[in-house]
Amino acid sequence: PATTDAVIAGRDVEGLMAVVAGAAASKQDLFIDEGSAQFGPCITNPEKIIMLGFNYRKHAMEVGVPIPTAPVLFSKYNNALNSHGGKIPLPVKAAKKFDYEVELQVIIGKTARDVSEAEALGYVFGYATGNDFSARDLQYRDGKSSQFMIGKTSDGFMPVGPWLVGAEALGDPQKLAIECRVNGEQRQNSNTSDMIFSCAQIIAYASSIMTLKPGDLISTGTPEGVINGKPPEKQVWLKAGDKVACSVEKLGELRFELT
């Protein structure tokens, strides 16, 4: 396999590890220091990017939304994909109220249709740290209705990475610390145990509606602490030059800058 997408499509992790082992055995200078590496998105061409809204109890409470009785799904598109160390170009002609949302992301590894909650995690290839970057004045253009698509799928609004960690290595996805910092200041600090719908429940629900394919990305919602959840007088929106760092336990820290 030559790409992450090829590994996922063929579930050929052993083949990938054989390539790495062979490179190490060759004693050639084939490895570079992490600090000098230029990262790309963990996933480059998912058929579907499925997002969840209001999936943490405390987040739903902070924005005044009733606890959902079913997962709230919406979508992003591939143009939004961005990388660790990347830059997000702010669409300042269209919006001013930019916000962060650290999220645990699930990458599907096998075709799934009508799978049960009990078997759902068996269809997961791996997990990554992500950020559902948002323009709130587009998302809530008239102050009432939600326009999730235009508020969340501008170019580069979906950083993901730096690592794609296999499901077997991660273990239980519902016991992970999750955090976001802006310019070094902690803004979000929670645990995936606060999810309303677990990863397994989300996969089972989504697969009852549509066929999930290898490489599909599901972003499982954000915890409390977003700017949008603060009183208006305390809302200081993100701006060019701000640096955002997101982390999910065992998955590494995702860093990006706004331009």
N, C-alpha and C positions, 0 to 999 in steps of 0.2 A: 504493500500500500504506500502511495506517495503523498497522500494528504489525509488530514483528519477525517474529512468527509468519506474518503474511501475506506478508512478503517471502520467507521461506523456502519457504512452500507454493507460491508462484508463481515462485520463483527470480528475482524482479524487482528485482535490485540496481540496474539502470539506472533503473527507475522511482523508486526511493527517492532515488537521486542527483539525479534531475531535480527532485524535490520540494525537496531541500536547496539546489540551485542556484537554483531559483526563489525560495526564501525569501531567499537572500542577495542576489539581484538586486532584490528589492522594497525593500531598504534600510529595512525596518521592524525594530523592536527585537524580533526573534523568537528570539534566542539568549540563553542564560543562561550565567553562569560555571559551570565544572565544580564548583567548591567549594560552590556553593549548590544544585546539582541533587540531587534525591531519586531514587535509582536503584531500578529494579525488577530482578528476575531477567532475564537475557538471553533466556531461554526461559520462557514462562509456562504452556504447556499441552502438554507432550510426551506422545505416546501411550505411550511407554516411556522409563524411565530405567534404563539398563543399567549396572551397576557391575562393576568387576573387583577381585578380591582377589589379593594376592601376585603382582603383575605386575612388580615390580622385584627384580632378583636380590639386592641387598643387603638389601632389606626382608624378603624371604622368609628370608634367612639370620638376620637379627636376631630374628625371632620363632620360629625353629626349625622352619620349614615346608619340606618337600622342594620343589625346583624343580618347578612344575607342568608336566605334559606337554600340557595343553590349557588354554585360558583358563578361569579360575574366575569364573563369572558369578553375580550376584545382582541384586536390584532395589531401588530406592527408589520413592517415590510423590510425587505433585505437592505434597502437604502439606508435604514437606520442603524445597521450593524456597525460597530466600532470596536476598537481594541484597547487592551492595556497599554498605557503610555500614549494613547491617542488624544486627539483634540476634537472638541465639539464646536463647530461653527454656529454661533447663535444667530437665528434668523431675526435680527433686531428690527427689520422693517415690518415684520408681522407680529412680533410679540415682545414683551418686556418682563414677564413674570416667570422666571425659569427656576425649576425646582429639581431636587434629587430624589431618588427612590432606590435604595439598595434592595436587591432581591436575590433569592436562591433560584437558579435556573436548572431545569431538568432537560436533558437531551434524550430523546427517544432512540432506542436501539433496534427495535423490531416492529414490524407492522402490527398495529393494534386496532381491533374493532370489537366493540361490545365486550371488553375484558372486565372481569370482576375486580372489586377493590382488593380482594385477597391475592390476586395474581398480578396486579398492576405494576408493582415495582420490578417484576421480572422482565418488563419491557423497557426498562431504563438502561441506557448505555452508560450515562455518567451525569455529572453535575458541575456547575460552574457558578462563579460570582457574576452578577450583572447589575445594571442600573437602568431603571425605566425612567430616563430623563424626560422631563415634561415642561411644556409651556402652558401655565395655568390660565392665562388670559385667552388662549385659543381653546383650551379644553372646556372652559366655562365662559364662552364668548358673551352670552347675554346674562350671565350671572345665575342661570337656572339650569338649562339643559346641558347635558354632557356631550362634548364633541371629542371623544377619546382619540379618534384617528388623527385629526389635524393637530391636536395638542401633544401628541406623543410620537409621531413618526417622521419628524423632520430629519434631514440627513445627519447621521451620526448619533442619533438620540438613543442608541441601544448598545453601549459598551458591554463587552462580555469577555471574561478571562481573569487572570492571565492563563489559568490552567483549566483543562478539562479532566476531571478526576473520575475514574471508573467507579461504577456503582458498588462493586465488591470492595473497593478500598475505602469508600466513604462510610458504609454502614447505615445506621438509622438517620434519614434526612430530617426527622422531626425533633432532633435534640442538638441543634447547631446554633452557636452564638452568631449574631448578625449585627453589623455595625457600619455606620457611614460617618466620615469626617470631612469637613470643609475647611481648607486652609489650616489643618491640624486640630480644629475644634470638633469635638464629638457632637453629632447632631442626632444620630439614631443609634440605639443600643438595645437590642432585644434578643429573642430566641425563636427559632422556627416552631417551637412548641406552642407559640401563641397563634399559629395559623388556625383559621376557622375550618378550612378544608385541607386535609393532609395531601401530600403529593400523590399518594395512592388513590384517594378520593377524586382528586382533580383528573388524573389519568382515566379512571373508570368513567367519570362523567363525560369528559371530552370524547372518549372513544365510543360512547353511546350515541353521539351526534355525528361524528365524522371519523374517517379512517386516519389514524396517526401513522406517519411514515418514519423510517430511520432518518435521523438528522433533524426532525422537527424539534423546535425549542419551545418549552413551556416555562414562562416566568411566573413565579408563584405568589406575587404580591409583595407589598412593602410593609414594614412595621411602622409604629408611631414615630413622630419626630420630624415629619416633613414641614416645610415652610407653610404650605397650604393649610395645615392644621393649627396654625398659631392665630391669635387674635390679629385683626388687620393692622393695629398699631405696632405690632411686633414682627410683621412680615418684611424681612429684608431679603429680597430676591437675589439669586445668583447673577453674576456679571462676568464679563470677559476678564481673564486673568485669574479667576478663582480656580483652585485645585481641589479636586474631589477624590477621596480614597474610600473604597468600599471593601468590606471583607465579610466572608462567610467562613466559619470555622472549618478547617481542613481543606479549604478550597483556594486559599491565597488572597492577596490584596490586589484589587483592581484600581488603578490610578489613571486619571485623565484630567485634562485642562480645558477650560472654556476660552474660546477666542471670538 
